[in-house]
């Protein structure tokens, strides 16, 4: 059974107290988690804001949503059978009216009001959760219904505010100042110094800062230092601090923080695993190997530890020992493509081609498509002069994982072997951005087709030009085109610069010329879409966007560019989906907050035009 929860509505107050709006979301989110804890029950929460109609306000601040609008909101979440919303009055007493509706008819299943003094607010929340379950014919004694992470309702409210602030950091929830997102958790600790849920909230937000960049790293570090002043024995705080320090590039200090966490909880394998990763990043593979050896028997992390131990051995030249680690990892986790791909490459390097084919076959069949598996198999096929098969695998590797100098090197060599000289030069030139080994092999291959030295200078000129302002880029890249007309990547960059200076017609011509050289180049297709959009050719722009995403489905900027065009066509729901895909792919993308705000603005404008029934 799938149930959709939306924020409760609260009457507008003269001072516009934002805390009330936050609590309408936070309490509804908490209720969804309580109700969704039972077997066979899925509760979904969506932080919708409000809509306007004349002088009436519907949503968080105002009246309940009209039935027509509720139906539309429910349709956005596939499989929803019931919708829960209602009214919340604060501060004292706490009064909550909950309504359960059947989707899609929007027929009322049940409605009830719960009221209690603020100090007894727990009774309101637990009572509402049990009411929802009973009204749907579910057991009202589901685990966790009457359990709360705080001793006082005031502490619980602070905790909810903190959780809601954290949930809003991705831009979809209530907007928050990243510098202040930790404050509600510390307010909860001021009321209840031993509240573990508040400490956990601070650590989770700080860890998200390290992984996703949702909070400035110095602010996360300061919050953790403050938490450790309250509780020096929190291994979670030391672990979160280690992640933040590693993200700041302070690997030695991060390793010390991992050691402090391990002093408190020495049996936790995840701490030893992350210490091993930090020691590797610090350039201490010997110490890292000793640490990872203590993790390899762990049921959850042992497979990853074995992969890393194998890579450490391989870098030391002991391929046989490396393969033993990878075999053990593959035996434990046959669904993971990485150990099979590594084994395939190792067998290929040893001239064991039948074994390599078997390993790559297992890699390609295991789990979701993996760029590493396609890359390894493509390189193996190219080295066996099986160029047509190699091209297919190498293109898949680039499509799934983005540009890769090693893939571009072997793809260029395949194209050269098949007589496609211009396209071969294009890929081999790009491979000059690889490490020293790839760069050397690319130069050797280029010298068979043209002058590697000249191509390296052209690439250097391009890379220097794109660092300049757009107006200067146009001048420099125009000259570069005169020197090397068949330079597809430079034509793409030239087109991007022309769009930036307001010349979309000329830019379109450059993108189309680039696509004649590299018809599978996602950046050229995305650039063409931008130029077409600027020329008001929106239908053609959509087709170009779709081609770009076909060739690079995991590249967030192409989804954002697609969303931009969809918004201009007022296809807001589709744009929101593309923005959400981009957020999943790259939560740190600098343009993401702007797109989130744009989508929310368009949704608000659409809501103004919706008349309540």
Secondary structure, 3 states (H helix, E strand, C coil): CEEEEECCEECCCCCCCHHHHHHHHHHHHHHHHHHCCCCCCEEEEECCCEEEECCEEEECECECCCHHHHHHHHHCCCCCCEEEEEEEECCCCEEEEEEEEECCCCEEEEEEEEEECHHHHHHHHHHHHHHHHHHCCCCCCCCCCCCCCCCCHHHHHHHHHHHHHHHHHHCCCCCCCHHHCCHHHHHHHHHCCCCHHHHHHHHHHHHHHHHHCCCCHHHHHHHHHHHHHHCCCCHHHHHHHHHHHHHCCCHHHHHHHHHHHHHHCCCCHHHHHHHHHHHHHCCCHHHHHHHHHCCCCCCCCHHHHHHHHHHHHHHCCCHHHHHHHHHHHHHHCCCCHHHHHHHHHHHHHCCCHHHHHHHHHHHHHCCCCCHHHHHHHHHHHHHCCCHHHHHHHHHHHHHHHCCCHHHHHHHHHHHHHCCCHHHHHHHHHHHCCCCHHHHHHHHHHHHCCCCHHHHHHHHHHHHHHCCCCHHHHHHHHHHHHHHCCCCHHHHHHHHHHHHHCCCHHHHHHHHHHHHHHCCCCHHHHHHHHHHHHHCCCHHHHHHHHHHHHHHCCCCHHHHHHHHHHHHHCCCHHHHHHHHHHHHHHCCCCCCHHHHHHHHHHHHHHHHHCCCCC
